[in-house]
């Protein structure tokens, strides 16, 4: 994987950019900044990496046939997920930097954030098919995994984030907020379940150059889930702040996904050589 992986100039650019974000994050937190303009600029800046990764991914998807092929669809959905994240983060930054008001909930930013879940679920389903996971569904172990993994993931989301929430449908705004509060943890659990099933059921079938690329995407999705989990935990505990550890993890998650999508560009070049 890594020989071809580092032939791409964009790979180096993304890695250097990520090191910049790590250094910037360290500077913010060494100075104990929590409401400084730098905190808000940090969140806006890493959204631009998501834009770069998303647009690059859509371009790569074309070489795989776009929505006409399973691989092309998967790449497209993951790319749209990155662009949705960028949209949400840019709107979020608008409230902080330009409007200088507390970000309302729900807001237009939540449209972007929730869209990430939809696109990542669709992308994960494509990944499941590409990895050959369906062949393991004919075994008892495969059938049990399809039941056990989603149940555990959904149960964890319920007990960690859902059970103490209150329904409030008094008005459109409260109804949307209630829907997002309940559906976000469950949506995250769904794509995590698909990712874990893909890894569990395809280990014996994955091989060659494609194996490392699919594993990188699986890792990117698992890392995104962990980041979302931490954000929900910090938001509930009232400890989240812009430019904190969660924003560093979001920058990391975006970079991993962008690198994973970019690695799929190399597959075509490899075949041509």
Helices and strands as residue ranges (DSSP letters): H 2-5, H 9-30, H 37-63, G 66-68, H 70-93, I 94-99, H 108-130, G 133-138, H 140-157, I 158-162, H 172-202, H 208-237, H 245-263, H 265-272
